[in-house]
Amino acid sequence: MKRTFMAVGLALSLGMSVPIIAQAKTPPDVTAAYESYKAAIKAGQRQEAAQFAYDAWQSAEKQLGDTKATGDLAAIFSGLKPKFLNGEPAWKKVIQAHKRAIDLSEFDRENPERTELKRRVDYLSWLVPLVPSKTYSEKNTAYGVEHLKARVLALGYEGSMFDAEGTALIAQTAILEKNWMKAQNASVAAITLFGLQPNGAHSKYEDLVHFYLGRAFTAQGQHIEAALTYQALIETLQGVYERPNKTLRNAYGKWLQARDAVEAMKSDDPRAQDILRFTILNDEQNGLVPLIRVSPKVPRQFFKSRNSGWVSVVFSIDENGKVLSASAKGFSNKILRKPALESVMQWRYSPSLGSPRLKNIEVLVRFDMADGKGGILPFPEKYPQPR
């Protein structure tokens, strides 16, 4: 089963040259900067593309003013979301561009309402997690999350993907504010709205909103509800993706934390017993792939070795998927032994895999070091990688 991802922002399409360049009075310097942007995008030079896009937008602001072309160029620049511009932080310029793109949506002759909502969602999906202080101050302004919801309803898009995404953004903002009940209610509402969308339509918030709900439940001490929320997400994602991806692995980790809290409750609630019996199966290596893998910290003195390194670790897994009695069977450098063991002791496996307890599991913890050209340095000749 494949998912078709629905973009929340303006696509960086080269076809945008048609509506911009087709205008008879487009100034030459706007056209030149825009063509340079396209060339940089084609060459994979994203930072250079951002500078050219900014130049094109600023030229349009000065010479074209309030036009569709100016709005499109502002949307292109804001869509690139550069962290720096001319060596300085660019987030204020990105905010300004997002707002101009939103304001000039009315000049889109095809569907100005849809263009406006897409640009609002794109702006807030960038702003809320990255600039939370600005999110608070703008929450109730013409560009905030509450106004997005109001515009969705005013423009007749109630029940749409925009409605679902706007509700999810309200939940995300409530999480930042630690307004747990509001986050819970908005998350539940967003999940319901996502369920109304047609097959094939998907937003990143469709998965993220389950994390918001689980976080809200956890903060309120509702660990059973949190664990069940993550379980439902895990079961859904396992039916979508053939192999675990980042979202699924994050769900594994959150579920394990919630499960530990449920186990500590020693509750007689039948739902608690169902949670403790729930097993995450992973076909890789007969299921012996950690659901939570903590990378080892590289000792500072090891950077002088000019080699990569390894530690062979042997350990057991208990009935809760926790690592027990880890020891180093071999290593290329003794200073790597401690960080490797500390790392493996934090790994978590699926509960029930260790019932009965699994013993003598051996893994190789690698410390891959890069040379100046990005290549991986070899292991020392005296201690090649064990087979």
BELDA-V599221 format. One record per pair of residues at least 6 apart in sequence whose ideal C-beta (glycine too) atoms are under 8 Angstrom apart, sorted by the first residue. I is the first residue (numbers start at 1). GAP is how many residues later the second one is. Records with the same first field share a line. If there is no record, write none. Layout:
I: GAP + GAP
This chain:
1: 238 + 239
3: 197 + 199 + 237
4: 196 + 197 + 198
5: 197 + 198 + 199
6: 155 + 195 + 196 + 197
7: 111
8: 110 + 113 + 114 + 117 + 157 + 195 + 196
9: 66 + 70 + 109 + 110 + 112 + 113 + 116
10: 62 + 65 + 66 + 69 + 91 + 108 + 109 + 112
11: 68
12: 29 + 64 + 67 + 68
14: 24 + 27 + 28
16: 56 + 60
17: 17 + 18 + 21
19: 49 + 50 + 53
20: 6 + 10 + 11 + 14 + 49 + 52 + 53
21: 10 + 13
23: 41 + 44 + 46
25: 39
26: 38 + 43
27: 32 + 33 + 36 + 37
29: 30 + 34
30: 26 + 29 + 30 + 33 + 34 + 39 + 43
33: 19 + 20 + 22 + 23 + 26
34: 18 + 19 + 22 + 39
36: 16 + 19
37: 12 + 15 + 16 + 19 + 39
40: 6 + 8 + 9 + 12
41: 8
46: 34 + 36
47: 35 + 37
49: 31
50: 27 + 30 + 32 + 35 + 40
51: 31 + 34 + 35
53: 20 + 23 + 24 + 27
54: 23 + 31 + 39 + 43
56: 17 + 20 + 21
57: 13 + 16 + 17 + 19 + 20 + 40 + 43
60: 7 + 9 + 10 + 13
61: 9 + 39
64: 6
66: 38 + 41
67: 37 + 40
68: 36 + 39 + 40 + 41
70: 30 + 34
71: 29 + 30 + 32 + 33 + 34 + 36 + 37
72: 29
74: 23 + 24 + 26 + 27 + 30
75: 22 + 26 + 44 + 47
77: 16 + 17 + 20
78: 16 + 19 + 20 + 23 + 44 + 45 + 48
79: 43
81: 13 + 45
82: 8 + 12
83: 6 + 7 + 8
84: 6
85: 8
91: 39 + 40
94: 32
95: 28 + 32 + 36 + 39
98: 21 + 24 + 25 + 28 + 29 + 45
99: 24 + 44
101: 18 + 22
102: 14 + 17 + 18 + 21 + 41
105: 7 + 8 + 10 + 11 + 14
106: 6 + 10
108: 7
113: 42 + 43 + 44
116: 35 + 39
117: 31 + 34 + 35 + 38 + 40 + 45
118: 44
120: 23 + 28 + 31 + 46
121: 27 + 41 + 44 + 45 + 48
123: 20
124: 11 + 20 + 21 + 24 + 45
125: 40 + 44 + 79 + 80
127: 7 + 8 + 11
128: 7 + 17 + 41 + 44 + 45 + 48
129: 43
132: 44
135: 9 + 10 + 38 + 41
136: 40 + 41
138: 6
139: 6 + 7 + 34
140: 6 + 7
141: 6
145: 21 + 24 + 25 + 28
146: 24
148: 18 + 21
149: 14 + 17 + 18 + 21
152: 6 + 8 + 10 + 11 + 14
153: 10
157: 6
159: 34 + 37
161: 36 + 40 + 42
163: 30
164: 26 + 29 + 30 + 32 + 33 + 39 + 41 + 42
165: 25 + 38 + 40
167: 19 + 22 + 23 + 26
168: 18 + 19 + 22 + 26 + 35 + 37 + 40 + 41 + 44
169: 36
170: 12 + 16 + 20
171: 11 + 12 + 15 + 16 + 19 + 38 + 41 + 42 + 45
172: 11 + 36 + 40
174: 6 + 8 + 9 + 12 + 42
175: 8 + 37 + 40 + 41
178: 41
180: 36 + 39 + 40
181: 35 + 39
183: 29 + 30 + 32 + 33
184: 29 + 32 + 33 + 36
186: 26
187: 22 + 23 + 25 + 26 + 29
188: 25
190: 15 + 19
191: 18 + 19 + 22
194: 9 + 11 + 12 + 15
207: 26 + 30 + 40
210: 19 + 20 + 22 + 23 + 41
211: 22 + 39 + 40 + 43
213: 16
214: 12 + 15 + 16 + 19 + 40 + 44
215: 11
217: 6 + 8 + 9 + 12
218: 8 + 39 + 40 + 43
223: 35 + 38 + 39 + 42
224: 38 + 41 + 43 + 45 + 47 + 48 + 51
226: 28 + 32 + 35
227: 28 + 31 + 32 + 34 + 35 + 48
228: 43 + 47
230: 21 + 24 + 25 + 28
231: 24 + 44 + 47
233: 18
234: 14 + 17 + 18 + 21 + 46
237: 8 + 10 + 11 + 14
238: 10
241: 7
243: 41
244: 8 + 38 + 45
249: 42 + 43
252: 28 + 39 + 40
253: 38 + 39 + 95
255: 25
256: 35 + 36 + 65 + 92 + 95
258: 17
259: 16 + 17 + 19 + 92
260: 60
262: 10 + 13 + 14
263: 13 + 57
265: 7
276: 75
277: 75
278: 73
279: 71 + 72 + 73 + 74
280: 11 + 70 + 71
281: 6 + 69
282: 7 + 9 + 68
287: 62 + 63 + 66
288: 61 + 65 + 70 + 73
289: 60
290: 57 + 58 + 59
291: 30 + 57 + 58 + 59
292: 54 + 55 + 56
293: 54
294: 49 + 52 + 53
295: 48
296: 40 + 43 + 44 + 46 + 47 + 69 + 71
297: 42 + 45 + 46
298: 41 + 69 + 71
299: 36 + 37 + 40
301: 34
302: 7 + 31 + 33 + 34 + 65 + 67
303: 66
305: 28 + 64 + 75
306: 63 + 71
307: 25 + 26 + 62 + 70 + 71 + 72 + 73
308: 58 + 59 + 60 + 61 + 68 + 69 + 70 + 71
309: 22 + 23 + 24 + 27 + 57 + 58 + 60 + 70 + 71 + 74
310: 21 + 22 + 26 + 54 + 55 + 56 + 57 + 69 + 73 + 75 + 76
311: 17 + 19 + 20 + 21 + 25 + 26 + 29 + 30 + 53 + 54 + 56
312: 16 + 17 + 18 + 19 + 50 + 51 + 52 + 53 + 74
313: 13 + 14 + 15 + 16 + 27 + 28 + 31 + 49 + 50 + 51 + 52
314: 12 + 13 + 14 + 15 + 46 + 47 + 48
315: 8 + 9 + 10 + 11 + 12 + 29 + 30 + 46 + 48
316: 7 + 8 + 9 + 38 + 41 + 42 + 43 + 44 + 45
317: 6 + 7 + 32 + 36 + 37 + 40 + 41 + 44
318: 6 + 36 + 39
319: 32 + 33 + 35 + 36 + 37 + 38
320: 31 + 34
321: 27 + 28 + 29 + 30 + 31 + 32 + 33
322: 26 + 27
323: 21 + 22 + 23 + 24 + 25 + 26
324: 33
326: 15 + 18 + 19
327: 14
328: 9 + 12 + 13
329: 33
330: 56
331: 6 + 9 + 52
332: 47 + 48 + 51
333: 47 + 50
336: 29 + 31
340: 25 + 27
343: 22
344: 19 + 21
364: 21 + 22
368: 8 + 9
369: 7 + 8
370: 6 + 7
371: 6
379: 6
